[in-house]
Amino acid sequence: RAHRRRAHRQARRPVRRPAQRQARHHRHRRLCALFTRSGKMNPELLQQVAAVAMMAVEKQLDSELDKMENLNEDDFARIRRGRIEQMKEAALEKEQWRRNDHGTLTMVSDQKDFFDSCKKSKRLVCLFYRDANKWCDVLATHCQVLAEKHMECKFLKVNAEKSPFLVERLNVYMMPTLVCVKEGNVHVQLNGLDDIDPTGKFETASLEFVLHGCGMLDETPLVDKIMDRQDADDDDLDD
């Protein structure tokens, strides 16, 4: 039985870590190249966002590798039970998100609604806008798409001209502005479009990439889709 366990562990042993790290760093470089191809995105913010994202992925992967190298049959059974519990908890959490109006870009008319939303949602992105600013409309469109794809984060929008108290309280001085709130506290504030694309001509994936790097979104399906499309194009060129 001990022999079978050793064989089982060896069969499940992942590839060497140096190769995995090299692949992660390659993806990091490709993401940087992808979103700075036109030189529009703030390079300092991009590097910071990418570094935070990659560090989190690397730390999690290294931890999982350490665990997998010493697993036995009882450990795998315990993992399966834990996974079932996680799936149940995730289902309950998604239902709570729906009750709190996650999944859409919601208009907030006063500070009470804003602060109530901050208390109910662990992660919240609020767009401050003006009707006369066309770039606010551009960013609102991208936020609506992300709200539908990322239930884990609540998206709000506030008319700055009708909410002077919030504008002053949060020091909003440029339109549009994204205020990112985690656990009831302002985590990051993106003023204008300079940190995303100052021309305003960007895909929703660019905003997804930035918000993910800030810790507001769990995954990047739109970015991954672009990367997969680029991989397919590269394969076609190789053929």
ZAMARGU-4260 file (C-alpha; in steps of 0.2 Angstrom, whole numbers, plus 5000, padded with zeros to 4 digits):
<rodrens>
0) 5000/5000/5000 | 5014/5012/5004 | 5021/5008/4987 | 5005/5012/4979 | 5004/5029/4988
5) 5022/5033/4983 | 5017/5029/4965 | 5001/5039/4966 | 5011/5054/4973 | 5024/5053/4959
10) 5010/5052/4946 | 5002/5068/4952 | 5018/5077/4955 | 5018/5093/4946 | 5031/5100/4934
15) 5046/5108/4940 | 5044/5125/4949 | 5057/5134/4938 | 5048/5130/4922 | 5031/5136/4930
20) 5039/5152/4936 | 5046/5155/4919 | 5029/5153/4911 | 5021/5165/4924 | 5034/5178/4921
25) 5032/5176/4902 | 5013/5179/4904 | 5017/5194/4914 | 5028/5201/4900 | 5015/5197/4887
30) 5001/5206/4898 | 5012/5222/4899 | 5016/5221/4881 | 4997/5219/4877 | 4991/5234/4887
35) 5006/5246/4883 | 5007/5242/4864 | 5001/5259/4860 | 5010/5268/4874 | 4993/5274/4882
40) 4992/5266/4898 | 5001/5273/4913 | 5017/5262/4914 | 5020/5264/4933 | 5002/5259/4937
45) 5003/5244/4925 | 5019/5238/4933 | 5012/5239/4950 | 4996/5231/4945 | 5005/5217/4936
50) 5017/5214/4950 | 5004/5212/4963 | 4994/5200/4952 | 5009/5189/4948 | 5015/5189/4967
55) 4998/5183/4972 | 4997/5169/4959 | 5015/5164/4963 | 5012/5163/4981 | 4996/5153/4980
60) 5004/5141/4967 | 5020/5138/4978 | 5009/5134/4993 | 4998/5122/4983 | 5014/5113/4976
65) 5021/5111/4994 | 5005/5103/4999 | 5003/5091/4985 | 5020/5084/4987 | 5015/5076/5003
70) 4997/5071/5000 | 4991/5053/5003 | 4974/5045/5000 | 4966/5052/5016 | 4972/5069/5012
75) 4964/5068/4995 | 4947/5062/5003 | 4948/5077/5015 | 4951/5089/5000 | 4936/5082/4991
80) 4925/5085/5007 | 4932/5102/5009 | 4929/5106/4990 | 4911/5101/4992 | 4909/5113/5007
85) 4917/5127/4997 | 4905/5125/4983 | 4890/5126/4995 | 4898/5142/5003 | 4901/5149/4986
90) 4883/5146/4981 | 4876/5155/4997 | 4888/5169/4994 | 4882/5171/4976 | 4864/5172/4982
95) 4869/5185/4994 | 4877/5195/4980 | 4861/5194/4970 | 4851/5201/4985 | 4863/5215/4987
100) 4860/5220/4968 | 4877/5214/4962 | 4878/5210/4943 | 4873/5227/4937 | 4879/5245/4937
105) 4867/5253/4950 | 4863/5272/4952 | 4865/5279/4969 | 4856/5295/4973 | 4862/5300/4991
110) 4876/5296/5003 | 4865/5285/5014 | 4863/5272/5000 | 4882/5273/4996 | 4887/5270/5014
115) 4874/5256/5016 | 4881/5248/5000 | 4899/5249/5007 | 4893/5240/5022 | 4884/5226/5013
120) 4897/5222/5000 | 4915/5218/5004 | 4921/5225/4987 | 4913/5239/4978 | 4918/5250/4963
125) 4909/5267/4962 | 4909/5278/4946 | 4908/5297/4949 | 4901/5305/4933 | 4894/5321/4926
130) 4881/5320/4912 | 4890/5332/4901 | 4906/5322/4901 | 4907/5309/4887 | 4921/5300/4895
135) 4910/5296/4909 | 4898/5287/4897 | 4913/5277/4890 | 4918/5271/4907 | 4900/5268/4913
140) 4898/5256/4898 | 4914/5246/4903 | 4908/5246/4921 | 4891/5239/4916 | 4900/5225/4906
145) 4911/5221/4921 | 4897/5221/4933 | 4888/5208/4924 | 4903/5197/4923 | 4910/5199/4940
150) 4897/5196/4953 | 4910/5196/4967 | 4911/5215/4966 | 4897/5228/4967 | 4897/5242/4954
155) 4888/5259/4958 | 4887/5276/4949 | 4885/5293/4957 | 4880/5309/4949 | 4894/5320/4956
160) 4884/5336/4953 | 4870/5329/4964 | 4881/5322/4978 | 4892/5336/4984 | 4894/5328/5001
165) 4902/5312/4994 | 4912/5322/4981 | 4920/5332/4996 | 4921/5317/5008 | 4930/5306/4995
170) 4940/5320/4988 | 4934/5317/4970 | 4941/5331/4959 | 4941/5324/4942 | 4928/5316/4930
175) 4926/5302/4928 | 4933/5294/4945 | 4932/5277/4951 | 4932/5274/4969 | 4937/5256/4975
180) 4931/5251/4992 | 4936/5235/5001 | 4929/5230/5018 | 4921/5248/5020 | 4937/5258/5017
185) 4943/5267/5001 | 4956/5255/4994 | 4961/5263/4977 | 4955/5279/4968 | 4957/5281/4949
190) 4955/5299/4944 | 4951/5301/4926 | 4957/5289/4912 | 4976/5291/4913 | 4978/5275/4923
195) 4968/5265/4910 | 4970/5274/4893 | 4969/5293/4892 | 4962/5292/4874 | 4947/5283/4881
200) 4948/5271/4866 | 4951/5255/4876 | 4943/5238/4878 | 4934/5233/4894 | 4948/5220/4897
205) 4960/5235/4900 | 4949/5240/4915 | 4947/5222/4921 | 4965/5220/4921 | 4968/5236/4932
210) 4954/5232/4944 | 4960/5214/4946 | 4977/5220/4950 | 4970/5232/4963 | 4961/5216/4971
215) 4944/5221/4966 | 4940/5207/4954 | 4944/5188/4957 | 4948/5183/4939 | 4951/5191/4922
220) 4940/5181/4909 | 4940/5196/4896 | 4959/5197/4897 | 4961/5178/4896 | 4950/5179/4880
225) 4962/5191/4872 | 4977/5181/4877 | 4969/5165/4870 | 4965/5175/4853 | 4983/5181/4852
230) 4989/5163/4855 | 4978/5157/4841 | 4985/5171/4829 | 5003/5166/4834 | 4999/5148/4830
235) 4992/5153/4813 | 5008/5163/4809 | 5019/5148/4814 | 5009/5136/4803
</rodrens>
